């Protein structure tokens, strides 16, 4: 046998040993990497589902407060602060302001906010012809949606 034949035989034997070692361990490096990536993805999905299951965010809860009342050119401007005390966003928030006198509604107005995020505060201004100091002013949220 020549020297080159011996070298070729030696290389073949080394490759056979490498293949036998891979078969003995059961997995190639590529398979272990694939397994690790798949395990990380699965762990992430489980974590997201678990976090969603224990979601403690509060739904939208609203308060309205009269911030200012001013009179200009015979009109009465009433600025109302709307506060979403919840943690989730609400959309199409309908805010009402109503002037009542002697048990009946003298004047009313409604405004709609496109959205109000959790813990967000917004100011709205209502304009009335009647003096709110001569009547009872009521404000509040009458409807909303959770997107």
Buried (B, 14 or more C-beta within 10 A) or exposed (E): EEEEEEEEEEEEEEEEEEEEEEEEEEEEEEEEEEEEEEEEEEEEEEEEEEEEEEEEEEEBBBEBEBEEBEEEEEEBBBBBBBBBEBBBBBBBBBBBBBBBEEEEEBBEBEBEBEBBBBEBBBEBBBEBEBBBEEBEBEBBBEEBEEE
